Amino acid sequence: MHRRRAQESIHRRQFLADAACVSALLTCAASGCTLPVRSFRARPGAVIDVPVERYPELERPGGIVKVLIQDSRAIFVRHEGDGRYTGISAVCTHQGCLVEPSGDGFRCPCHGSVYDHDGVNIGGPAPRPLLKLRAERTGAAVRLFLDARST
């Protein structure tokens, strides 16, 4: 009998913990915040291949991965839909802090610069849009070209 109560108590605690998680996620979604973006660590080079098998979010439109390059650069790779991909620098054009996805754009946590979905500055002190880079799907990877700006 005591063992059964202990099991029920564990199930009840797990249920409450799960309910708290779901509540937090719903509150976050309702307020426009986003979940943390997964990161891919890469060595510096002119071309970086992000393996889609490890980052399946790049299979769906709107899916995004932060590419962290050992030489201190950070770039978001995003699936735009219709087989198109974009690279967007994560470095704020104000003072070089790293921006994060926020709602339907990007926000700098340091001084409040705000960028739209395409990296165009729409608020705060940022003087220029985020740098856009060419990215394309090549078989099992999304290839990011660090030396080629997109148009």
Sequence and secondary structure as in RCSB ss.txt:
>XXXX:A:sequence
MHRRRAQESIHRRQFLADAACVSALLTCAASGCTLPVRSFRARPGAVIDVPVERYPELERPGGIVKVLIQDSRAI
FVRHEGDGRYTGISAVCTHQGCLVEPSGDGFRCPCHGSVYDHDGVNIGGPAPRPLLKLRAERTGAAVRLFLDARS
T
>XXXX:A:secstr
 HHHHHHHHHHHHHHHHHHHHHHHHHHHHHHT      EEEE  SSEEEEETTT GGGGSTT EEEEEETTS EE
EEEEEETTEEEEEE B TTT  B EEETTEEE TTT  EEETTS EEESS  S   EEEEEEETTEEEEEEEEE 
 
